[in-house]
Amino acid sequence: MTDFVLVAGARLGAWAWEDVAPLLRAAGHGVHALTLSGLAEREDAAATGQRAHVRDIVAEVERRDLGDVVLVGHSYAGIPVGQAAGRIGGRLRRLVLVDASVPAEGVSFADSWPDGGAGLRATLAAHGGWWPPGGAEHFAGHGLTEEQIARIVAGATAHPGPSLTEPAVLARPLAELPGTYVLCRLAGPEPEEDVTALLDDAGGNWELVGMDTGHWPMFSRPRELARLLLAAAR
């Protein structure tokens, strides 16, 4: 039995996996959807840093004594999940990044933005250190129904800014780990440069798979995403 640890991206919590988790459980696997500190039901007045998010993930694996773990990180969560993957040793079966940011040593989520994160940092400063949720227009063009968009907007919470500006610290290079990158083509038809570099450096450790949907496939294509996750675990 594989243990899937599922971590959704910025402003989301464990609830984002409600359509995917039952499909993985029905296939006989353990599923542990995780809400990172400061988000959803774990909202707090203090803005949590990225290192705390890495600790959240490692602690979940260790607390539950999970083995044969597939760590799944979506969007922003690729950064803390990618770091956690190098810290759980032989417990890791595979790392799966779902249209996710790729962590790089000394680089933050904000740093990878085209403007170097200046606009994001200005938004954080204007909102007391938090990244506010996007409106419905933020999700247009991603293969989502109006109902699905309404569900995301209703459930999203502000994201703690320090987690977006702290640099990543890698215990192991991602290229050394077994991994799968899921590219959601409506968000961009070709992999970003950092994804291409990871695939090139990995020497066969990583594979690239595509989905013809947008950036939030756990809502738009949960069955297809579940199939890809099950395939990655084999």
Helices and strands as residue ranges (DSSP letters): E 3-7, G 14-17, H 21-26, E 30-34, G 40-42, H 50-63, E 69-74, G 75-77, H 78-85, G 89-91, E 92-98, G 110-112, H 118-126, E 130-131, G 136-139, H 146-155, E 159-160, H 162-165, G 174-176, E 179-184, G 185-187, H 193-201, E 206-211, H 217-220, H 222-232
